[in-house]
């Protein structure tokens, strides 16, 4: 039986502001205590022994991503407050990787943005807006007290949270009235984006020796792992096997 390449999809929270529904407020991640917690995550990722690291960066920005990475390798760049630098650059440099891989896609295809969908629901379908807030947005807040980046990443990758995250997008798909499918206008784009991420991952994970680590916002985990699993191309490795 032919050996398949391996892929680990690590879900994470965004360390800096994004327009996502789920946001995290953290004190300075550059302080010593936070850096120790980041070191724990990086050490766990290194145990997987990835041969390639893919990041939530648009594919057409791969060249500037690697220019930035090489500046870091040469000591000419201070890491910024984001998971791409804090997790991706650190792990790749310590594993002596020559390059990083950008696999994301963010083009507009004439769809409404998620913020626009939620604003429409707030006015036209307030009961659904309230349902999403009460059932999902509140419950999906990372509850680690005191805050601990390693524990928060573990929470991001729990099966129950990944399931709830995806359920929220299925609730967004129900926003609309009659044949005005407001939520689906965004959800179809969300599926397209994750299919493209899957396709880009499959493209770089072709050799049986490949062990690809994808570091990405936790909301993507359900679909990306679903598409990878259904492809039959790779063996999926759970980050929970390494985040102890």
Residue, then its C-alpha position, 0 to 999 in steps of 0.5 A: x500500500x502506497x504511503x500518503x503524504x500527511x497534513x496537519x491543520x492547526x486552527x488558531x485565533x487571530x492575534x491582531x484585529x480582523x473583521x471575523x465574527x470571533x475576536x480575541x482580546x489579549x494583552x501584549x503577546x510580546x511580553x515574556x509570559x506570552x512568549x513562553x506560551x507561544x514557545x509551547x505551541x511552537x515546540x508542539x508543532x515541531x514534534x510533528x516534524x513538518x517538511x512544509x508550512x502553509x499559512x493563511x496568506x493569499x497565494x499571490x503574496x507568496x513572494x513578499x511573504x518569503x522575502x519577509x521570512x528571509x529578512x527574519x532569518x537574516x536578523x533584519x525583521x522583528x516578529x509582529x503580533x500575528x500568528x503567521x510570525x509568532x507560530x509560522x516564522x518561528x517554527x519554520x526557522x527552527x526547522x530550517x525551512x527555506x521557504x513558506x507557502x501561501x495558500x489563501x484566496x480572498x477575491x470578491x466574486x460580487x458577494x456581500x461581505x459577512x458584516x453586510x449580511x449580519x447588518x441586514x439580519x439585524x434590521x430585517x431578521x432580528x430573531x436570527x441575528x439574536x440567535x447567532x449572537x446568543x447561540x454561537x458568538x457568545x459560546x465561541x469566545x475563548x474561555x481561558x482564565x487567566x489567558x494562556x495562548x497554549x491553552x487557547x490554541x488547544x481550545x481552538x482545536x477541540x472537536x466540539x468547538x470546531x463543530x460549533x464554529x461550522x454550525x454558526x456558518x450554517x446559521x448564517x446561510x439561513x439569513x434571508x427572506x423568500x428568494x433573497x438568499x442574503x446569507x448564502x450570498x456570503x456562505x457560497x464565497x466561504x465554501x469557494x475560499x476553503x475549496x481553493x485553500x484545499x486545492x492549494x494545499x493538495x498542490x504543495x502536498x504531492x510527495x509521500x514524504x511531505x508532512x504539511x502543516x497548515x496554520x489557519x484561523x479555526x473557523x476554516x478547520x471543519x471545511x478544509x479537513x473535510x475536503x482533504x479527507x474526502x479527496x483521499x489524497x492525504x492522511x490527516x494528522x490531528x493537532x490534538x495528538x501533539x497539543x497535550 
